[in-house]
Amino acid sequence: MRQTLVMGNWKLNGSKNMVAELINALKAPATETPSVAVAVCPPVLFLGQAQALLTDSNIALGAQDADIHDQGAFTGENSPAMYSEFGVHYVLVGHSERRTLHGESDAMVAAKFAAVQQAGLVPVLCIGETLEQFEEGETLAVVERQLHEVIAHGGIDALANAVIAYEPVWAIGTGKTATPEIAQDVHAAIRAFLAKQNADVAAAVQILYGGSVKGAGAAGLFAMEDIDGALVGGAALQADEFAAIIRAGA
């Protein structure tokens, strides 16, 4: 049975005080719901502080992006090997903001996915369509293309040690929302696409929903058969709201 995973992506937000307050506030709800896996992805500057604060907690640490190189003359980048020294377990790859704002191609995302795994970490592969693609009925074609690039690079078995996050770009910070049924349809289609290549991998992989999840709607999403948790953005910065999402997964 797939475990529910609730992961907070803090994006470019935080301060030393905020990191301490938020992590300390999340320890209790994470402990009270052992059936739910919990992770937070702070900005890279705060990974060391977060690692120290998360000692003896059951909250995992994640990073928001990674370079494809271990080291070298790549100014401003951070390698998966470096993350491992800070207790990082998960690394986001292909987040919609990286694809749209930084021009990351499917091929680059696939390379990052492989680099993260080679360092012994777990990639969280973000896939999803824009509003225009959604309105044109291209959702499945887009997510299948994004998945295909990763599979072509590392094989279907690579997804046995990974997480997928479906994030409809049109539902992030726009006021538009995907109903649990709409989200479930896409999640089921993703799993069916993978099952054509390896049924065991498809059945086991966690597929998170990442479309502006809030505490009030989390239970409805998590009740869907193929939704295994959430990649949470803005609500992850609010302790009470993120705790409500965690509890909804229990």
C-alpha positions as CSV (number, residue, x, y, z in Angstrom):
1,M,0.0,0.0,0.0
2,R,1.3,3.4,-0.9
3,Q,2.0,5.8,2.0
4,T,0.6,9.3,1.9
5,L,3.4,11.9,1.5
6,V,2.9,15.6,2.3
7,M,5.8,17.7,1.1
8,G,6.1,21.5,1.6
9,N,8.0,23.5,-1.1
10,W,8.9,26.8,0.6
11,K,10.2,28.3,-2.7
12,L,12.0,31.6,-2.2
13,N,10.7,32.3,1.2
14,G,12.2,32.2,4.7
15,S,14.4,33.7,7.3
16,K,16.3,32.1,10.2
17,N,13.5,32.9,12.6
18,M,10.8,31.7,10.2
19,V,12.6,28.4,9.6
20,A,12.9,27.7,13.3
21,E,9.3,28.7,14.1
22,L,7.8,26.7,11.3
23,I,9.8,23.5,11.7
24,N,9.2,23.5,15.5
25,A,5.5,24.0,14.9
26,L,5.3,21.1,12.5
27,K,7.0,18.5,14.7
28,A,3.9,17.7,16.8
29,P,1.4,17.1,13.9
30,A,4.1,15.0,12.1
31,T,4.6,12.9,15.2
32,E,0.8,12.6,15.7
33,T,0.3,11.2,12.2
34,P,2.9,8.4,11.8
35,S,1.0,6.9,8.8
36,V,1.8,10.1,6.8
37,A,5.3,10.8,5.6
38,V,6.2,14.5,5.9
39,A,8.9,16.5,4.2
40,V,9.9,20.2,3.9
41,C,12.0,21.8,1.1
42,P,13.4,25.1,2.4
43,P,15.7,27.4,0.3
44,V,19.2,26.0,0.1
45,L,20.7,28.6,2.5
46,F,18.6,27.1,5.3
47,L,19.3,23.4,4.7
48,G,22.0,23.3,7.5
49,Q,19.7,25.0,10.0
50,A,16.8,22.8,9.0
51,Q,18.9,19.7,9.3
52,A,19.8,20.6,12.9
53,L,16.2,21.4,13.8
54,L,14.9,18.1,12.3
55,T,17.2,15.9,14.3
56,D,15.2,13.2,16.1
57,S,12.0,14.2,14.2
58,N,10.2,12.2,11.5
59,I,10.2,15.0,9.1
60,A,12.4,14.5,6.0
61,L,14.4,17.2,4.4
62,G,14.2,18.1,0.7
63,A,15.9,20.4,-1.7
64,Q,14.1,22.5,-4.5
65,D,16.5,21.8,-7.4
66,A,19.9,20.3,-8.2
67,D,22.6,20.7,-10.8
68,I,23.7,17.7,-12.9
69,H,27.3,18.0,-11.9
70,D,29.0,16.9,-8.6
71,Q,31.4,19.8,-8.6
72,G,33.2,22.2,-10.9
73,A,33.1,25.6,-12.4
74,F,29.3,26.1,-12.3
75,T,28.7,29.3,-10.4
76,G,25.6,29.4,-8.3
77,E,24.7,25.7,-8.6
78,N,24.2,23.0,-5.9
79,S,25.0,19.4,-6.5
80,P,23.1,16.3,-5.2
81,A,26.3,15.1,-3.6
82,M,26.5,18.3,-1.5
83,Y,22.9,17.9,-0.5
84,S,23.6,14.4,0.9
85,E,26.0,16.0,3.5
86,F,23.0,18.0,4.8
87,G,20.7,15.0,5.3
88,V,18.6,15.8,2.3
89,H,16.4,12.9,1.2
90,Y,14.2,14.3,-1.6
91,V,15.1,16.7,-4.4
92,L,12.5,18.4,-6.6
93,V,13.3,18.2,-10.4
94,G,11.3,19.8,-13.2
95,H,9.1,22.1,-11.0
96,S,6.9,24.2,-13.3
97,E,8.7,27.4,-12.1
98,R,12.0,25.9,-13.2
99,R,10.6,24.8,-16.6
100,T,8.9,28.2,-17.3
101,L,11.1,30.8,-15.6
102,H,14.4,29.1,-16.2
103,G,13.7,27.4,-19.5
104,E,14.5,23.8,-18.3
105,S,13.8,21.3,-21.1
106,D,12.5,17.8,-20.6
107,A,16.0,16.6,-21.4
108,M,17.5,18.7,-18.7
109,V,15.0,17.5,-16.2
110,A,15.7,13.9,-17.1
111,A,19.4,14.6,-16.6
112,K,18.8,16.2,-13.2
113,F,16.6,13.2,-12.2
114,A,19.4,10.8,-13.0
115,A,22.0,12.9,-11.2
116,V,19.8,13.0,-8.0
117,Q,19.4,9.2,-8.1
118,Q,23.1,8.6,-8.7
119,A,23.8,10.5,-5.5
120,G,21.5,8.2,-3.6
121,L,18.7,10.7,-3.2
122,V,15.1,10.5,-4.2
123,P,14.0,12.7,-7.1
124,V,10.5,14.2,-7.0
125,L,9.6,14.5,-10.7
126,C,7.2,17.5,-11.3
127,I,5.0,17.3,-14.4
128,G,2.0,19.2,-15.5
129,E,0.4,21.4,-18.2
130,T,-0.2,25.1,-18.6
131,L,-3.6,26.7,-18.9
132,E,-3.4,26.9,-22.7
133,Q,-2.5,23.2,-22.9
134,F,-5.3,22.3,-20.4
135,E,-7.9,24.2,-22.5
136,E,-6.7,22.6,-25.7
137,G,-7.1,19.1,-24.1
138,E,-3.4,18.4,-24.2
139,T,-3.0,17.4,-20.6
140,L,-2.2,13.7,-21.1
141,A,0.0,14.4,-24.1
142,V,2.1,16.8,-22.0
143,V,2.6,14.7,-19.0
144,E,3.3,11.6,-21.0
145,R,5.9,13.5,-23.0
146,Q,7.5,14.6,-19.7
147,L,7.5,11.1,-18.3
148,H,8.8,9.6,-21.5
149,E,12.0,11.7,-21.4
150,V,12.9,10.4,-18.0
151,I,12.1,6.8,-18.9
152,A,14.1,7.1,-22.1
153,H,17.0,8.4,-20.2
154,G,17.0,5.9,-17.3
155,G,14.4,3.2,-18.0
156,I,11.1,2.6,-16.3
157,D,12.8,1.0,-13.3
158,A,14.2,4.4,-12.4
159,L,10.7,5.4,-11.2
160,A,10.8,2.6,-8.6
161,N,12.9,4.9,-6.5
162,A,11.2,8.2,-7.2
163,V,8.1,10.3,-6.5
164,I,6.0,12.0,-9.2
165,A,4.2,15.3,-8.5
166,Y,1.4,16.3,-10.9
167,E,1.1,20.1,-10.8
168,P,-1.4,21.6,-13.2
169,V,0.3,25.0,-13.8
170,W,-3.1,26.6,-14.5
171,A,-4.2,25.8,-10.9
172,I,-1.2,27.3,-9.1
173,G,-1.8,30.8,-7.7
174,T,-4.4,31.6,-10.4
175,G,-7.6,31.2,-8.4
176,K,-8.6,28.3,-10.7
177,T,-8.8,24.9,-9.1
178,A,-8.9,21.3,-10.2
179,T,-11.6,19.2,-8.5
180,P,-10.5,16.0,-6.8
181,E,-12.2,14.2,-9.7
182,I,-10.2,16.1,-12.4
183,A,-7.0,15.5,-10.5
184,Q,-7.8,11.8,-10.0
185,D,-8.4,11.3,-13.7
186,V,-4.9,12.7,-14.5
187,H,-3.3,10.7,-11.8
188,A,-5.0,7.5,-13.0
189,A,-3.9,8.2,-16.5
190,I,-0.3,8.7,-15.4
191,R,-0.4,5.4,-13.5
192,A,-1.9,3.7,-16.6
193,F,0.8,5.1,-18.8
194,L,3.5,3.7,-16.5
195,A,1.7,0.4,-16.2
196,K,2.1,-0.2,-19.9
197,Q,5.8,-0.5,-19.3
198,N,5.9,-2.0,-15.8
199,A,2.8,-2.7,-13.8
200,D,4.7,-3.2,-10.5
201,V,6.4,0.2,-10.8
202,A,3.1,1.9,-11.7
203,A,1.3,0.3,-8.7
204,A,4.0,1.3,-6.2
205,V,5.1,4.9,-7.2
206,Q,3.7,7.7,-5.2
207,I,1.9,10.4,-7.3
208,L,1.4,13.6,-5.4
209,Y,-1.0,16.4,-6.4
210,G,0.5,19.9,-6.5
211,G,-2.2,22.4,-7.5
212,S,-2.6,24.9,-4.7
213,V,-3.5,22.4,-2.0
214,K,-5.2,23.8,1.1
215,G,-6.3,22.2,4.4
216,A,-9.9,22.4,3.6
217,G,-9.7,20.5,0.3
218,A,-7.0,18.0,1.2
219,A,-9.2,15.2,2.5
220,G,-11.2,15.2,-0.7
221,L,-8.0,14.9,-2.7
222,F,-6.5,12.2,-0.5
223,A,-9.7,10.1,-0.8
224,M,-9.0,9.6,-4.5
225,E,-7.5,6.2,-5.3
226,D,-4.5,7.4,-7.2
227,I,-3.6,10.6,-5.2
228,D,-0.9,9.7,-2.8
229,G,-0.3,13.0,-1.1
230,A,0.5,16.6,-1.9
231,L,3.3,18.9,-3.0
232,V,2.3,22.0,-1.1
233,G,3.4,25.6,-2.0
234,G,1.9,28.6,-0.2
235,A,0.0,26.7,2.5
236,A,3.3,25.0,3.5
237,L,4.4,28.4,4.9
238,Q,1.6,28.4,7.4
239,A,2.0,25.9,10.2
240,D,-1.7,25.5,11.0
241,E,-2.6,25.1,7.3
242,F,0.2,22.6,6.6
243,A,-0.7,20.7,9.8
244,A,-4.3,20.4,8.6
245,I,-3.1,18.9,5.3
246,I,-0.9,16.4,7.1
247,R,-3.8,15.4,9.3
248,A,-6.1,15.0,6.3
249,G,-3.7,12.3,5.0
250,A,-4.1,10.1,8.1
